């Protein structure tokens, strides 16, 4: 009468405990076999929640017992697990930053914080994995401004304790204001881009004061880098790109349509060079040529 793989020490909770204990003592890139302790049968909800948790771990390991061919399982599992496994792949540029930084003695990728099984994934994502077979999860957000990753229009002011349901296609992940996240996108599964994003370095930007992030090219073993700096001021947003130039897409969270956008001394043309989605509050700038310099956005 007890679903041990969701609730007991033989399942996902043990994996979460071991991963966070490893992170606490200094391990950097950590993961577990998705649903690997469940025996020959993998309960669908377990498979989904474990895959979602693994998307925000350094390692995503879809191995172990049971049927792993998603097209042989339920349509719901196929769609959700495919989305989160792709999201993990898209986040490789973000994760690799912490591989390089930790190697040099800096910050690690996963760091436990206050809250039941809460941890920071890099400096920008707060993750509170679901460890029981329930939709409800209590999340403690520390001081600052946060947004729910799957519906990021509204600001949530911390410190605050949230108690809400997360449907199976969502997961308790919050992103801080000031976040800069480089991604590699080639599909539309996750909603952060589509097939036309392939070949571009996509940057998610949540402006808030001054912030910066350095992208280290994995293909160059971290020897080539690009730094993006954001300075959010009243009436103006400056985004400076220094280092190795790459064709890029900027996905900037902006409450209102910008009045004017300049790249260095050139004024960008609406539709042709940028677009604005008022419902999602996203400014999207796509630059096909590898460029460096500064975008100046007049609000």
Backbone bond lengths (Angstrom), bond angles and torsions (degrees), N, CA, C in turn:
res aa  C-N    CA-C-N  psi(-1)  N-CA   C-N-CA  omega(-1)  CA-C   N-CA-C  phi
1 X - - - 1.464 - - 1.524 112.55 -
2 X 1.315 117.15 2.05 1.464 120.47 -178.84 1.530 108.89 -121.12
3 X 1.323 115.40 128.44 1.468 120.78 178.72 1.528 108.31 -82.47
4 X 1.341 115.92 84.25 1.459 120.58 -171.40 1.521 112.87 -61.63
5 X 1.328 117.56 -32.55 1.455 118.39 -176.08 1.528 111.74 -68.78
6 X 1.330 116.75 -18.94 1.460 118.85 174.68 1.522 111.30 -96.98
7 X 1.348 116.36 -29.52 1.460 119.04 -166.53 1.525 114.10 -112.24
8 X 1.307 117.88 -21.58 1.455 118.57 -168.51 1.514 114.27 -107.51
9 X 1.318 116.23 -176.10 1.455 121.35 -176.28 1.522 112.23 -72.74
10 X 1.331 116.78 -9.87 1.463 119.03 179.11 1.516 112.70 -87.71
11 X 1.306 119.09 4.18 1.452 120.08 -171.26 1.509 115.53 -129.09
12 X 1.309 114.41 -144.08 1.455 121.77 -170.36 1.523 112.27 -63.13
13 X 1.335 117.09 -33.55 1.462 118.85 -178.49 1.525 111.19 -64.74
14 X 1.314 116.54 -38.55 1.455 119.31 177.50 1.528 110.71 -64.69
15 X 1.333 116.52 -40.23 1.465 119.83 179.02 1.526 110.30 -62.33
16 X 1.330 117.17 -43.91 1.469 120.93 179.06 1.521 110.19 -61.83
17 X 1.317 116.82 -46.40 1.474 120.70 -179.61 1.525 111.11 -59.39
18 X 1.331 117.07 -44.65 1.467 120.57 -177.91 1.522 112.03 -68.37
19 X 1.323 116.71 -39.52 1.465 120.19 179.23 1.520 110.58 -64.87
20 X 1.330 117.21 -45.56 1.471 119.66 -178.73 1.524 111.41 -70.37
21 X 1.334 117.63 -32.91 1.463 119.95 175.37 1.531 110.02 -65.67
22 X 1.323 117.29 -38.90 1.461 121.30 177.07 1.522 111.12 -65.70
23 X 1.346 115.66 -41.71 1.470 119.66 178.25 1.520 110.90 -62.77
24 X 1.324 116.44 -38.06 1.467 120.73 -177.37 1.522 112.01 -63.76
25 X 1.328 117.53 -34.16 1.470 119.90 -178.30 1.529 112.45 -93.09
26 X 1.342 117.74 3.59 1.449 118.75 169.70 1.508 118.35 119.47
27 X 1.340 117.77 -4.56 1.461 117.89 176.12 1.528 109.58 -67.38
28 X 1.323 116.36 147.24 1.463 120.05 -171.74 1.525 112.42 -106.68
29 X 1.323 118.23 -56.38 1.459 122.36 -176.34 1.527 108.30 -106.66
30 X 1.342 115.99 107.08 1.461 121.73 -168.87 1.524 109.04 -129.61
31 X 1.322 117.35 152.85 1.454 121.18 175.64 1.506 111.05 -166.90
32 X 1.332 115.94 -176.77 1.461 121.88 179.88 1.522 108.28 -147.36
33 X 1.339 117.12 158.33 1.458 120.34 173.52 1.526 108.63 -63.55
34 X 1.325 116.67 122.16 1.462 119.84 179.89 1.527 109.62 -61.29
35 X 1.337 115.57 116.30 1.474 122.22 -178.10 1.519 112.17 58.61
36 X 1.321 116.82 27.58 1.454 120.62 -172.09 1.507 115.86 -72.33
37 X 1.336 118.14 -14.09 1.464 120.04 -177.26 1.525 112.05 -102.18
38 X 1.325 117.44 11.07 1.461 119.13 -167.72 1.515 114.61 -87.74
39 X 1.321 118.38 -4.94 1.450 118.99 -175.52 1.522 110.31 88.85
40 X 1.313 116.95 -161.36 1.462 120.14 -173.77 1.531 111.80 -78.22
41 X 1.318 118.08 -17.98 1.463 120.46 178.56 1.525 109.31 -109.93
42 X 1.327 116.60 130.14 1.462 121.31 178.89 1.525 108.79 -107.52
43 X 1.319 119.25 110.88 1.465 120.30 175.87 1.529 110.24 -60.26
44 X 1.327 118.83 133.53 1.464 121.16 -175.71 1.522 114.22 -54.14
45 X 1.330 117.77 -44.03 1.468 119.49 -177.45 1.530 110.80 -65.47
46 X 1.324 116.10 -37.20 1.458 119.84 177.14 1.524 110.75 -62.70
47 X 1.325 115.98 -46.31 1.461 121.36 -178.79 1.531 110.25 -58.53
48 X 1.333 116.50 -43.39 1.461 121.24 -179.17 1.521 111.42 -65.57
49 X 1.328 117.37 -51.08 1.466 120.45 -175.94 1.528 111.61 -66.16
50 X 1.309 116.99 -36.65 1.474 119.80 -179.46 1.529 110.09 -69.78
51 X 1.332 116.75 -38.85 1.468 120.06 176.81 1.525 110.72 -64.57
52 X 1.325 117.41 -39.17 1.466 120.63 178.15 1.523 110.74 -63.68
53 X 1.315 116.96 -44.20 1.463 120.99 176.89 1.532 110.45 -60.78
54 X 1.327 116.81 -43.46 1.459 120.88 -177.13 1.521 112.64 -68.12
55 X 1.336 116.93 -24.75 1.463 119.47 176.30 1.512 111.17 -60.85
56 X 1.333 116.76 -27.00 1.459 122.09 179.78 1.529 111.03 -110.96
57 X 1.323 114.88 37.61 1.460 123.15 168.65 1.528 107.05 -123.88
58 X 1.324 116.12 161.84 1.458 118.95 179.37 1.511 112.95 -63.18
59 X 1.342 116.78 -34.75 1.458 121.85 -179.83 1.524 110.25 -115.28
60 X 1.324 116.44 133.62 1.460 123.09 173.10 1.525 105.95 -114.37
61 X 1.331 116.44 108.33 1.459 121.37 -172.92 1.522 109.81 -118.75
62 X 1.319 117.24 99.36 1.460 120.89 -179.74 1.527 109.00 -89.17
63 X 1.338 115.45 72.71 1.454 120.10 -177.72 1.507 111.02 -136.38
64 X 1.337 116.77 168.60 1.456 121.01 -179.89 1.508 111.29 123.94
65 X 1.314 116.49 -165.11 1.458 121.72 -177.56 1.524 110.73 -80.62
66 X 1.315 114.95 169.74 1.451 120.62 174.64 1.523 112.77 86.67
67 X 1.321 116.29 169.65 1.461 123.12 -178.57 1.524 110.43 -71.99
68 X 1.347 116.04 120.74 1.468 120.80 -177.83 1.528 112.73 -108.86
69 X 1.301 117.72 -6.52 1.463 120.21 177.71 1.524 107.96 -76.97
70 X 1.323 116.37 107.02 1.460 120.39 -171.54 1.525 112.59 -62.35
71 X 1.325 117.50 -30.75 1.460 119.51 -179.03 1.530 111.76 -71.08
72 X 1.346 116.52 -10.00 1.462 120.65 175.98 1.531 111.66 -97.50
73 X 1.322 115.92 -3.12 1.451 119.86 179.60 1.525 109.03 -104.23
74 X 1.312 118.74 -162.54 1.460 120.38 -175.97 1.523 110.84 -73.23
75 X 1.333 116.62 156.02 1.456 121.68 177.49 1.520 111.25 -61.40
76 X 1.334 116.58 -36.70 1.462 120.67 178.99 1.524 111.54 -63.12
77 X 1.326 116.88 -45.51 1.463 120.34 177.05 1.522 111.03 -61.01
78 X 1.332 116.28 -45.33 1.458 120.47 -179.69 1.518 111.01 -55.32
79 X 1.318 117.42 -50.36 1.461 121.32 -174.99 1.523 112.14 -68.03
80 X 1.334 117.56 -44.15 1.465 120.17 -175.32 1.524 111.21 -73.95
81 X 1.327 117.42 -48.10 1.467 120.07 -177.12 1.519 110.42 -67.20
82 X 1.331 117.12 -37.26 1.464 119.88 175.43 1.526 110.42 -59.91
83 X 1.324 117.13 -43.09 1.467 120.54 -179.99 1.522 111.39 -60.60
84 X 1.325 117.27 -46.29 1.468 119.73 -175.19 1.523 112.33 -76.53
85 X 1.316 117.95 -31.44 1.469 118.48 175.64 1.527 110.03 -68.13
86 X 1.337 117.26 -37.56 1.464 120.24 174.98 1.522 110.88 -66.82
87 X 1.333 117.35 -37.96 1.460 120.09 178.71 1.524 110.35 -60.32
88 X 1.319 117.21 -41.28 1.460 120.30 177.64 1.524 110.87 -59.55
89 X 1.332 116.48 -43.40 1.462 120.64 177.77 1.523 111.29 -63.83
90 X 1.332 116.60 -40.88 1.464 120.44 179.88 1.523 112.10 -63.30
91 X 1.326 116.53 -28.15 1.464 121.30 -177.20 1.532 113.41 -86.23
92 X 1.320 117.96 4.17 1.474 120.08 -179.50 1.533 112.03 -54.88
93 X 1.343 121.08 -44.51 1.475 118.77 178.46 1.521 112.92 -59.39
94 X 1.321 116.63 -35.74 1.471 121.14 177.73 1.531 110.18 -68.71
95 X 1.327 116.62 -47.78 1.458 120.35 -177.67 1.523 111.80 -65.38
96 X 1.332 116.42 -38.05 1.460 119.71 -176.72 1.529 111.63 -65.66
97 X 1.320 117.46 -26.53 1.470 120.74 173.60 1.526 110.09 -54.69
98 X 1.326 116.65 -42.56 1.466 120.54 -176.91 1.527 111.74 -79.61
99 X 1.325 118.04 -20.92 1.465 120.10 170.63 1.526 109.14 -63.71
100 X 1.333 115.77 -48.56 1.470 120.66 -179.17 1.526 110.43 -66.77
101 X 1.340 116.68 -47.18 1.465 119.97 -177.03 1.531 111.60 -62.82
102 X 1.325 117.65 -43.94 1.467 120.13 179.63 1.524 111.14 -65.65
103 X 1.328 116.94 -37.44 1.463 121.04 176.91 1.529 110.77 -59.77
104 X 1.325 115.85 -31.89 1.466 120.56 179.81 1.526 112.84 -91.49
105 X 1.342 116.73 8.79 1.458 120.81 178.02 1.510 114.11 93.71
106 X 1.325 117.84 9.67 1.456 121.26 -177.97 1.512 112.76 -93.78
107 X 1.338 115.46 -153.93 1.462 121.41 -174.38 1.523 111.89 -70.98
108 X 1.347 114.07 148.77 1.460 121.36 176.46 1.533 110.01 -94.63
109 X 1.328 115.15 168.38 1.460 121.09 -174.25 1.522 112.36 -71.94
110 X 1.330 118.19 -45.89 1.459 121.52 -176.59 1.527 109.86 -114.39
111 X 1.352 114.82 127.87 1.463 119.63 -177.98 1.528 109.27 -137.34
112 X 1.347 117.97 114.95 1.467 120.45 179.37 1.529 110.95 -61.52
113 X 1.333 115.93 143.46 1.467 122.01 176.80 1.523 108.82 -133.80
114 X 1.317 115.99 -178.09 1.465 121.08 -179.85 1.530 110.24 -63.05
115 X 1.337 115.30 141.36 1.457 121.83 -179.05 1.517 109.81 118.05
116 X 1.313 117.44 146.54 1.458 122.46 -177.95 1.524 110.62 -59.06
117 X 1.320 117.24 108.59 1.459 124.81 -179.87 1.536 113.06 59.28
118 X 1.318 118.15 23.77 1.463 120.72 177.17 1.531 109.61 -78.30
119 X 1.329 115.56 146.72 1.460 119.30 173.70 1.518 109.69 -154.69
120 X 1.335 114.82 157.62 1.457 121.37 172.73 1.520 108.34 -92.17
121 X 1.307 114.91 133.32 1.460 122.25 174.03 1.517 105.92 -104.85
122 X 1.343 115.16 97.63 1.456 119.97 -166.43 1.520 109.29 70.78
123 X 1.316 116.39 -159.77 1.464 120.54 178.62 1.517 112.74 -88.48
124 X 1.343 117.58 -7.09 1.452 119.58 -164.41 1.515 116.11 -114.91
125 X 1.331 118.62 -23.91 1.463 120.93 -177.50 1.525 110.52 -110.37
126 X 1.318 116.20 131.00 1.463 121.15 170.09 1.526 107.24 -104.27
127 X 1.341 115.58 124.83 1.462 121.46 -176.14 1.529 108.97 -118.30
128 X 1.328 115.89 131.56 1.465 121.66 176.14 1.531 107.46 -125.41
129 X 1.334 118.86 82.51 1.460 121.46 -170.88 1.528 113.24 -59.66
130 X 1.318 114.75 144.05 1.461 121.17 176.03 1.519 108.25 -81.25
131 X 1.317 116.77 121.79 1.461 121.68 -172.68 1.516 112.86 -117.35
132 X 1.329 118.33 -0.21 1.450 121.89 175.78 1.525 109.69 -127.00
133 X 1.319 116.17 161.82 1.454 120.38 -177.20 1.530 109.70 -80.11
134 X 1.323 114.52 73.54 1.459 121.06 -179.57 1.520 108.62 -154.70
135 X 1.310 116.83 153.23 1.456 120.78 177.07 1.522 111.47 -79.91
136 X 1.319 116.30 -27.27 1.459 120.27 -174.08 1.526 111.35 -77.93
137 X 1.345 115.78 143.21 1.467 121.76 177.78 1.517 109.18 -150.24
138 X 1.317 115.77 134.47 1.462 121.87 174.82 1.526 108.53 -91.81
139 X 1.333 116.83 127.25 1.454 122.32 -177.20 1.527 108.89 -124.86
140 X 1.337 115.74 133.08 1.462 121.45 177.24 1.529 108.96 -108.13
141 X 1.321 115.60 113.62 1.458 120.36 177.57 1.525 109.61 -96.42
142 X 1.323 118.74 129.26 1.465 121.10 178.63 1.529 111.31 -74.88
143 X 1.300 115.71 -178.04 1.456 121.92 -178.96 1.525 110.82 -58.22
144 X 1.313 115.39 141.31 1.452 120.60 178.98 1.520 111.52 132.18
145 X 1.321 115.89 -172.94 1.460 122.39 177.52 1.519 108.62 -110.83
146 X 1.328 116.04 129.63 1.453 122.52 -174.03 1.520 110.30 -129.64
147 X 1.334 115.82 159.22 1.449 122.31 173.33 1.525 108.53 -135.37
148 X 1.313 115.38 144.06 1.460 120.52 175.98 1.522 107.59 -75.02
149 X 1.312 118.18 124.17 1.461 121.88 -169.41 1.527 112.31 -57.99
150 X 1.324 118.32 -35.43 1.471 120.96 -173.68 1.526 112.18 -87.53
151 X 1.314 117.46 -6.78 1.466 122.21 174.92 1.521 106.42 -155.05
152 X 1.331 115.70 82.72 1.464 120.88 -164.90 1.526 114.97 -96.78
153 X 1.323 117.86 18.78 1.461 120.02 -178.77 1.534 111.20 -70.51
154 X 1.326 117.12 -43.64 1.462 121.31 -173.81 1.532 112.02 -90.09
155 X 1.328 115.54 142.66 1.467 122.61 175.07 1.520 109.22 -86.99
156 X 1.322 116.56 137.51 1.462 122.57 174.71 1.527 107.26 -114.64
157 X 1.316 116.55 124.44 1.457 121.08 -175.56 1.529 110.15 -95.22
158 X 1.331 115.98 124.51 1.447 121.29 177.45 1.523 111.15 -102.04
159 X 1.340 118.09 162.69 1.460 124.88 6.92 1.533 111.60 -78.31
160 X 1.331 114.38 141.04 1.456 120.45 -179.62 1.526 108.84 -157.00
161 X 1.308 115.14 150.12 1.465 121.07 176.36 1.524 108.12 -110.08
162 X 1.322 116.11 123.68 1.457 121.95 -179.76 1.523 109.19 -106.76
163 X 1.322 115.55 142.94 1.463 120.82 176.97 1.524 106.69 -136.85
164 X 1.330 117.03 101.34 1.454 120.29 -173.04 1.526 110.28 -149.32
165 X 1.317 114.64 169.79 1.458 120.72 178.48 1.525 110.47 -91.78
166 X 1.318 115.11 146.82 1.461 122.74 176.44 1.525 107.64 -124.19
167 X 1.338 118.16 107.69 1.462 119.47 179.05 1.517 110.60 -59.60
168 X 1.321 116.39 165.65 1.456 120.12 -172.39 1.525 113.68 -61.66
169 X 1.313 118.11 -23.84 1.463 118.78 179.55 1.522 112.64 -90.31
170 X 1.346 117.86 5.43 1.452 121.83 176.59 1.525 109.51 -123.71
171 X 1.343 116.04 169.11 1.460 120.96 -176.31 1.521 107.99 -152.26
172 X 1.328 118.87 146.39 1.475 121.65 -176.68 1.529 112.57 -70.34
173 X 1.324 116.36 86.34 1.465 123.15 177.64 1.519 107.80 -130.64
174 X 1.330 115.51 127.59 1.467 121.34 -178.92 1.527 108.52 -124.30
175 X 1.327 115.16 142.49 1.453 120.69 -177.67 1.520 109.05 -116.16
176 X 1.319 116.54 137.03 1.451 121.13 -174.96 1.522 111.71 -81.63
177 X 1.321 115.62 152.52 1.460 119.68 172.62 1.524 108.73 -68.99
178 X 1.319 116.40 136.76 1.457 122.41 -174.35 1.512 112.76 100.48
179 X 1.335 116.28 -2.03 1.472 120.64 -177.01 1.523 111.61 -69.49
180 X 1.331 114.53 143.82 1.464 123.29 172.35 1.526 106.13 -132.04
181 X 1.334 116.89 120.67 1.459 120.44 -172.74 1.529 109.84 -130.95
182 X 1.339 118.37 110.85 1.474 120.15 174.15 1.528 110.55 -80.08
183 X 1.332 116.30 140.80 1.459 121.11 -178.13 1.528 110.27 -140.22
184 X 1.336 115.63 154.23 1.469 120.95 172.21 1.529 106.97 -113.60
185 X 1.327 116.58 116.13 1.464 121.80 -171.60 1.527 109.86 -124.21
186 X 1.328 115.24 134.98 1.456 119.76 178.49 1.524 112.31 -140.32
187 X 1.330 117.97 3.18 1.462 122.97 179.57 1.531 108.94 -139.55
188 X 1.314 115.53 170.65 1.465 120.24 -177.49 1.521 112.87 -102.28
189 X 1.344 117.93 6.45 1.459 121.19 -172.47 1.524 113.72 -57.63
190 X 1.317 118.40 -38.53 1.469 121.04 -170.75 1.516 113.76 -95.72
191 X 1.323 118.42 -13.64 1.455 121.11 179.42 1.512 115.08 88.77
192 X 1.338 117.55 2.26 1.459 120.75 179.54 1.534 112.55 -95.72
193 X 1.298 116.80 6.64 1.454 122.61 179.84 1.514 109.13 166.17
194 X 1.331 116.77 -163.81 1.459 121.18 -179.80 1.523 109.01 -153.61
195 X 1.330 116.88 -165.59 1.470 120.16 -176.45 1.522 111.59 -62.40
196 X 1.330 117.26 -25.39 1.462 120.13 179.38 1.528 112.37 -77.82
197 X 1.329 116.93 -3.51 1.468 120.98 175.83 1.521 111.67 -84.43
198 X 1.322 116.92 -13.79 1.468 120.53 -177.99 1.527 110.19 -63.64
199 X 1.320 115.40 135.49 1.457 120.91 -177.95 1.514 113.75 91.19
200 X 1.337 116.38 -4.55 1.456 121.59 177.82 1.529 109.50 -113.89
201 X 1.308 116.53 151.25 1.454 121.76 170.15 1.522 106.81 -92.19
202 X 1.331 116.47 114.80 1.464 121.32 -178.76 1.522 109.54 -91.92
203 X 1.329 115.82 133.06 1.460 121.97 177.34 1.527 109.59 -115.57
204 X 1.341 117.16 120.45 1.461 120.83 168.92 1.523 107.33 -86.58
205 X 1.331 116.43 129.26 1.466 120.48 -175.92 1.528 109.06 -130.34
206 X 1.336 115.49 123.98 1.459 122.34 174.67 1.524 107.19 -117.25
207 X 1.339 117.81 89.97 1.465 120.87 -172.20 1.530 112.85 -59.64
208 X 1.328 114.44 141.72 1.452 121.00 176.58 1.514 109.26 -174.32
209 X 1.348 116.96 97.42 1.459 119.98 -177.81 1.516 111.04 67.87
210 X 1.337 116.02 -138.78 1.460 121.87 178.24 1.524 109.68 -108.07
211 X 1.316 116.08 134.38 1.462 120.79 176.57 1.518 108.88 -154.06
212 X 1.331 115.75 160.49 1.458 120.06 177.21 1.518 110.27 -153.30
213 X 1.332 114.90 159.04 1.461 121.05 179.72 1.522 108.15 -148.93
214 X 1.328 116.47 138.79 1.458 121.41 178.26 1.520 110.22 -108.39
215 X 1.322 115.12 123.28 1.462 122.27 175.44 1.520 108.54 -91.77
216 X 1.335 115.43 126.25 1.468 121.53 175.52 1.524 108.06 -106.58
217 X 1.308 116.56 125.84 1.454 121.55 -176.70 1.537 109.75 -70.03
218 X 1.354 118.08 114.10 1.472 119.30 179.47 1.518 113.25 -60.54
219 X 1.333 117.09 -33.94 1.464 119.97 -179.35 1.518 111.94 -65.47
220 X 1.334 116.45 -24.04 1.468 121.17 179.63 1.530 111.07 -101.71
221 X 1.342 116.28 15.92 1.469 121.89 178.69 1.531 111.64 54.13
222 X 1.338 115.11 36.07 1.459 120.40 175.32 1.511 115.35 79.42
223 X 1.338 117.92 3.96 1.461 120.36 -177.65 1.526 112.89 -82.58
224 X 1.329 116.63 -15.48 1.469 121.85 177.15 1.517 108.13 -115.99
225 X 1.329 117.08 133.71 1.457 119.21 -174.73 1.523 111.57 -141.78
226 X 1.317 114.51 160.47 1.464 123.55 175.15 1.524 107.50 -136.66
227 X 1.309 116.79 131.85 1.462 121.27 179.33 1.522 109.81 -111.56
228 X 1.331 115.07 129.96 1.460 121.29 176.61 1.523 108.44 -111.58
229 X 1.325 116.47 126.35 1.466 123.06 -179.76 1.528 109.28 -116.54
230 X 1.322 115.88 135.44 1.465 121.88 179.94 1.525 109.32 -121.98
231 X 1.320 115.53 130.64 1.464 121.21 176.35 1.526 107.73 -128.28
232 X 1.317 114.77 108.19 1.465 121.46 -177.35 1.525 109.52 -97.70
233 X 1.324 116.56 117.47 1.455 122.55 178.97 1.525 109.24 -125.97
234 X 1.309 115.89 166.03 1.450 120.16 177.71 1.532 109.28 -64.17
235 X 1.300 115.90 120.09 1.456 121.16 177.44 1.508 115.34 86.77
236 X 1.335 117.46 -10.51 1.468 118.70 -176.95 1.526 111.22 -152.49
237 X 1.316 114.57 143.16 1.454 121.98 176.74 1.520 108.19 -127.24
238 X 1.326 116.65 123.44 1.463 121.65 179.43 1.524 109.08 -110.02
239 X 1.340 116.16 130.76 1.462 122.86 177.00 1.521 107.90 -125.45
240 X 1.331 116.34 110.62 1.460 121.45 -176.84 1.526 109.72 -106.72
241 X 1.336 115.88 137.08 1.460 122.19 179.16 1.523 108.52 -120.83
242 X 1.341 115.47 123.37 1.452 121.44 -178.99 1.528 109.73 -126.75
243 X 1.334 116.17 152.41 1.457 120.79 177.02 1.508 111.92 102.30
244 X 1.331 116.40 -145.95 1.463 121.80 -177.69 1.527 110.46 -67.88
245 X 1.329 117.97 126.87 1.472 119.55 179.87 1.526 111.71 -80.13
246 X 1.318 116.21 138.50 1.461 122.61 175.51 1.530 108.80 -135.17
247 X 1.325 118.27 145.44 1.467 118.77 166.90 1.530 108.30 -57.94
248 X 1.314 118.07 134.64 1.454 118.94 -171.57 1.524 112.57 -144.29
249 X 1.325 113.02 161.31 1.455 122.64 173.56 1.528 107.17 -125.28
250 X 1.318 116.51 125.45 1.461 121.35 175.60 1.523 108.41 -101.76
251 X 1.326 116.41 123.02 1.472 121.85 174.80 1.527 106.69 -110.54
252 X 1.335 116.01 94.58 1.463 122.84 -170.90 1.520 109.97 -101.27
253 X 1.336 116.50 125.83 1.460 119.24 175.49 1.528 108.10 -75.40
254 X 1.329 116.31 119.07 1.455 122.01 -175.66 1.522 108.18 -141.99
255 X 1.334 116.74 126.69 1.465 121.42 -173.28 1.525 112.96 -66.90
256 X 1.343 117.18 -29.23 1.458 120.07 -177.35 1.527 110.11 -136.75
257 X 1.327 114.95 158.50 1.456 120.72 178.42 1.532 109.97 -60.98
258 X 1.340 118.30 132.08 1.469 120.10 -178.91 1.529 111.42 -70.07
259 X 1.322 115.33 151.03 1.461 120.25 178.77 1.530 111.68 -81.39
260 X 1.337 115.48 -32.43 1.461 119.41 -176.90 1.523 108.93 -161.27
261 X 1.338 116.37 145.10 1.460 121.54 176.64 1.518 108.96 -132.26
262 X 1.320 115.79 129.98 1.464 120.97 177.30 1.521 109.72 -123.38
263 X 1.328 116.34 141.21 1.457 122.85 169.87 1.515 106.15 -113.35
264 X 1.332 115.14 111.19 1.458 120.80 -171.64 1.540 108.19 55.01
265 X 1.314 120.20 -117.04 1.469 120.88 -178.34 1.531 112.54 -101.50
266 X 1.341 117.24 7.83 1.463 120.97 -175.78 1.522 110.97 -104.49
267 X 1.328 117.02 132.41 1.454 122.43 175.70 1.524 109.48 -84.37
268 X 1.343 116.29 127.54 1.454 120.03 -178.31 1.530 110.61 -79.86
269 X 1.326 114.86 149.28 1.459 122.15 -175.57 1.531 109.42 -99.09
270 X 1.345 117.90 126.59 1.474 119.99 177.53 1.518 111.50 -57.52
271 X 1.331 115.70 150.37 1.461 125.64 -179.66 1.531 110.70 71.30
272 X 1.304 116.90 -53.31 1.467 120.31 -177.94 1.526 111.98 -69.73
273 X 1.348 117.23 -40.79 1.469 120.63 -175.28 1.524 113.86 -119.23
274 X 1.319 117.56 -14.83 1.465 119.94 174.79 1.512 109.39 -156.78
275 X 1.334 114.74 160.14 1.459 121.38 176.64 1.516 108.79 -141.26
276 X 1.334 115.47 162.48 1.464 120.00 179.38 1.520 108.78 -134.76
277 X 1.332 115.55 130.10 1.462 122.66 177.91 1.530 107.85 -106.07
278 X 1.338 118.65 103.69 1.472 120.37 -175.85 1.525 113.46 -67.26
279 X 1.324 117.60 -30.51 1.460 120.20 -179.29 1.527 110.74 -69.74
280 X 1.320 116.69 -45.32 1.469 120.90 178.40 1.516 112.49 -84.89
281 X 1.335 116.76 -11.38 1.464 123.14 -176.31 1.533 110.94 57.01
282 X 1.336 114.48 50.11 1.461 120.52 -178.68 1.534 110.77 -123.77
283 X 1.325 114.37 127.39 1.452 122.08 169.42 1.520 107.15 -95.97
284 X 1.327 116.79 126.64 1.459 121.12 -178.14 1.520 109.07 -119.80
285 X 1.323 115.11 117.46 1.465 122.12 178.81 1.519 107.75 -114.30
286 X 1.326 116.44 125.66 1.463 120.88 -179.03 1.518 109.52 -120.26
287 X 1.332 115.08 120.34 1.462 121.30 -177.99 1.520 108.84 -116.87
288 X 1.324 116.55 111.19 1.462 120.24 -175.11 1.521 112.75 -76.02
289 X 1.323 117.53 -31.35 1.465 120.63 179.51 1.527 109.86 -85.95
290 X 1.341 118.35 141.35 1.467 120.25 175.23 1.529 109.97 -64.87
291 X 1.328 117.30 114.95 1.459 120.25 -177.67 1.526 110.57 -134.57
292 X 1.339 115.09 155.85 1.448 123.34 168.55 1.524 106.57 -127.02
293 X 1.312 115.83 167.96 1.444 120.08 -177.73 1.507 110.89 132.30
294 X 1.327 117.18 -152.47 1.467 120.33 -175.06 1.521 111.69 -131.48
295 X 1.338 113.40 132.30 1.459 120.71 168.62 1.529 107.44 -91.00
296 X 1.314 116.91 131.28 1.460 121.83 174.96 1.525 107.46 -117.21
297 X 1.318 115.00 115.21 1.461 121.08 -175.58 1.520 108.83 -109.27
298 X 1.320 115.86 118.06 1.462 121.08 177.56 1.518 107.77 -90.63
299 X 1.313 115.96 122.56 1.461 120.62 -176.18 1.528 111.46 -80.39
